[in-house]
């Protein structure tokens, strides 16, 4: 099963699509990476069960593992610990990274500058589209 938001591969590899949001310090805006996080079978079943519920954003966060490689960070982004926070209908879940010294986690925690956003855009354009 594959939708824009959920993926199940043979009922064993289970993923949810969400956003890693990074504050852009000098603009007050948010830069977002669209990523996939794995979920356990019980958490995936619960997310699917509640997916169309008006109050799904009241769910506790689901533990997961980041399952998208973002090659711009020099070290792998795969298998970073995440907390997946569902949000109101129509909004992708918020993916919170464990606060480690990984460059992506540091950026999420401390924010980036508009110059860093431009650098990311240039690298993505140079390397081609990054597939989540």
DAJOQUI-V54130 format. One record per pair of residues at least 4 apart in sequence whose C-alpha atoms are under 7 Angstrom apart, sorted by the first residue. I is the first residue (numbers start at 1). GAP is how many residues later the second one is. Records with the same first field share a line. If there is no record, write none. Layout:
I=GAP ; GAP
This chain:
1=6 ; 7 ; 8
2=4 ; 5 ; 6
3=4
5=11 ; 12
6=9 ; 10 ; 11
7=7 ; 8 ; 9
8=4 ; 5 ; 6 ; 7
9=4 ; 5
14=24 ; 25 ; 26 ; 27 ; 30
15=21 ; 22 ; 23 ; 24
16=20 ; 21 ; 22
17=18 ; 19 ; 20
18=16 ; 17 ; 18 ; 74 ; 75 ; 76 ; 77
19=13 ; 14 ; 15 ; 16 ; 73 ; 74 ; 75 ; 76
20=12 ; 13 ; 14 ; 74 ; 75 ; 76
21=9 ; 10 ; 11 ; 12 ; 87
22=8 ; 9 ; 10 ; 85 ; 86 ; 89
23=5 ; 6 ; 7 ; 8 ; 85 ; 88 ; 89
24=4 ; 5 ; 6 ; 7 ; 87 ; 88 ; 89 ; 90
25=86 ; 87 ; 88
26=87 ; 88
34=98
35=33 ; 97
36=30 ; 31 ; 32 ; 96
37=27 ; 28 ; 29 ; 30
38=26 ; 27 ; 28 ; 29
39=4 ; 5 ; 24 ; 25
40=4
41=4
42=4
43=4 ; 19
44=4
45=4
46=4
47=4
50=6
51=5
52=37
54=34 ; 35
55=33
56=30 ; 31 ; 32
57=29 ; 30 ; 31
59=27
61=22 ; 23 ; 24
62=21 ; 22 ; 23
63=19 ; 20 ; 21
64=17 ; 18 ; 19 ; 20
65=14 ; 15 ; 16 ; 17
66=12 ; 13 ; 14 ; 15 ; 16
67=11 ; 12
68=9 ; 10 ; 64
69=7 ; 8 ; 9
70=7
71=5
73=30 ; 31
80=17
81=16 ; 17
82=13 ; 14 ; 15 ; 16
83=12 ; 13 ; 14
84=9 ; 10 ; 11 ; 12
85=8 ; 9 ; 10
86=7 ; 8
87=4 ; 5 ; 6
97=8
98=7
99=6
100=5
101=4 ; 5
102=4
103=4
104=4
105=4
106=4
107=4 ; 5
112=4
113=4
114=4
115=4
116=4
117=4
118=4
119=4
120=4
121=4
122=4
123=4
124=4 ; 5 ; 6
125=4
